[in-house]
Amino acid sequence: MPKYQVLQPIEKGNVVYAPKATPATTQLPSACHGKPIPVDASGEIELTDAEAGILIYGQVPLFQGMPDPIGGQESREKKAVEEAAAAAAKAAAEKAEYDEFVAFRAAKAAKKK
């Protein structure tokens, strides 16, 4: 699940996730049942895409603990494509080298006969 920066208090799993700048409180009343529940003031929450889709203030997705830079997803996708192409080229080179070795071994065995 992707991490998001908490910009407004969010209640999930009987825990209130609060923004980082929120005054330190250990418990707040639940919006559902009114009883005190724990507060996580780390400023981060993990949400599925469906859960994040209903947020009205557009929480900021995080990438390795920091806000995702503009164009971050595109650059990661481009890098993944480049790495896959490099891995495929390396595998093809290794297969060609192995095929050359097999042909050499077969030629050497034929020469001995």
URFEN-V368916 format. One line per field, one symbol per residue. psi: psi as a letter, one per 20 degrees, with the letter a starting at -180 (. if undefined). burial: + if it has 16 or more other ideal C-beta (glycine too) atoms within 10 Angstrom, else -. A space follows every 50 residues. Layout:
psi: ???
burial: ???
This chain:
psi: pqqqpoiqppppkkpppqqhjpqoqhqqqqhgiiqpqqpokhjqqpqrhg ghhipijmqpqqoliqqprpjggghhgghhgghggghggghgghgggghg ggggghghhhhh.
burial: --++++---+-----+++---------+--------+-+-+-+-+-+--- -+------+--+-----+-------------------------------- -------------
